[in-house]
Amino acid sequence: MSAHGPTAVPKRVADDWRETTVDGDSRVTIVRSRPPRNRLDEFLFDLFGTSRERELTLDAVGTTVWRHCDGDHTVAEIAAAVADAHDGDRVEPVDETLSHFLMQLAERDLIRFDE
C-alpha cells in the first residue's frame, strides 16, 4: 500500500477544491498557492504578472481517492473503493498505483497521514 501502511489514514490538507462533472465523470480541481522558491522567482512572477495559484484537476480515479481522503478511511479501504469503482485494467495493481498517487499528494502537501 503506501509507505505508511494499509492502516494509515490520509486526510486532505488542501481546503480550496471543487468537484465538477465533465462528460458524465466527476472531477476534483484543487487550487493551491505556489510561492516563489527564491528572490529571482519572486521578481519574475511580479515582472510577468504570473499567478501564484495553480489548479490541479484530478481524473476519475484521482477524484475517487480524493473523496476518500477525509480522515475516516484507511489506505486499505481507499484501495477497495478504487478497485470497486474503476476498471481493473486502469488501476491494477491497485496497491502500487494508490501508493504512488498518495505519496505524490503528500509531497505536494495536499494530504497528511494519521497512523
Secondary structure, 3 states (H helix, E strand, C coil): CCCCCCCCEEEECCCCEEEEEECCEEEEEEEEECCCCCHHHHHHHHHHCCCCEEEEECCHHHHHHHHHCECCCCHHHHHHHHHHHCCHHHHCCHHHHHHHHHHHHHHCCCEEEEC
